[in-house]
Amino acid sequence: MVTAPRSPTGFLRQEYQELVAGSLDWKLHVLSGASRPSSVVDGRKVLMLCSNNYLGLSNHPRLVRAAIEAAETHGVGSGSVRPIAGNMDLHVRLEERLARFKGAEASLVYQSGFAANSGLLPQLVGEGDLVVSDELNHGSIIDGVRLSRAERAVYRHAAVDDLERVLTEAEKKSPSPRRILVVTDGVFSMDGDVAPLDRIARLAHDHGAMVYVDDAHGEGVLGKGGRGIVSHFGLSRDLVHVEMGTFSKAFGVVGGHVSGSADLVRFALNRSRTWLLSGSHPPPVAAACLAALDVLEEEPQHVERLWSLTRRFKEALGAAGFDLGASTTPITPVMVGESAVARRMSDRLFELGVFALPIVFPMVARDKARIRTIMNAALSDEELDRAIVAFTKAGRELGLV
Ligand SMILES: *Cc1c(COP(=O)(O)O)cnc(C)c1O
């Protein structure tokens, strides 16, 4: 008897089942309708406390109208990549508008933040170069760095003294790397703390290194009118060479971008494979992003409201006895400890009408599971109060406070 050959795809089910056994599989939730402060998730009306839609712009009437109008005038697809036939007036206007908003010489828009990091980082450094990265940097930075053939070194999270040690040691080992790049998240998405970019940038300057900051969670949040971390620290663009960001978070739409010198943008668009080889934004997306920049400049109340709700939420949960970690931003991790407890807490919050997901191992250390909350400027006072009551009730039931 001939034994049947082993199935070439048998690992698909086997590896999935291993994830399920370890409770490491993703259980997807379904939103019916728009992402709003009060959303319908899995058929239940809940307060949305884990969306990146910080300012509520994903449903702002000006963005929605801009998208509809652009679909009517420009269609729903661009038809090509930017370097061939997919470079529309809307894309060009968006980049000019973004550069003005950021106070940079030029900006370049990518299809996503992930495409920006994975497309640009491996072009900035290559064989014979050195890249130095915060240990908690986002996965898209890690992938971008892996695509380069540069030597990699990691420094302890937000530790400028450790960055200095790493830079000094690396220089001793290979006395003259061609280029050095220091890369960091601006706001760290799991903890809500802000990178000490002012000190990082000065240290990098002393070592002749480029500085690349991924400000996905700082834009629309930090700095003058939500201009982001470079504005927050008042840093010169001579010290921060690449300010990367995304339209998918506070801006409420989708799309990545980098801002810096005209040299940077010309280099980036000629070299980033994600930019050159992948279709450009549909016109409604580019138009909605343009409208988001208008709203940020003309309606400062959204950023102000985000911060006033954030302060109230942190004060109330802190007074209730919760450990809120090291956050200084609208990302508030409610520290729980064990992964299983974090899952129970999230389930209980959902029953109490609050949608906030647990962040567990391996995304964070085993004993650092948490409910990661993100404030939303569109919440009413009454909705915020309800969320605080639900957290306090669930926390007491689980013996956390
Ligand atoms: C979300 C995020 C990205 C990816 O941005 P997208 O535009 O959603 O692809 C990159 N970096 C950080 C730090 C992020 O939080």
The ligand as an ORCA input file, in Angstrom:
! r2SCAN-3c Opt
* xyz 0 1
  C      -0.550     52.415     12.930
  C       0.895     52.599     12.873
  C       1.580     52.461     11.669
  C       0.912     51.993     10.405
  O       0.150     52.996      9.855
  P      -0.949     52.627      8.740
  O      -1.137     53.892      8.003
  O      -2.181     52.195      9.464
  O      -0.374     51.545      7.891
  C       2.941     52.715     11.662
  N       3.583     53.079     12.784
  C       2.950     53.211     13.969
  C       3.723     53.632     15.182
  C       1.587     52.964     14.057
  O       0.970     53.102     15.228
*
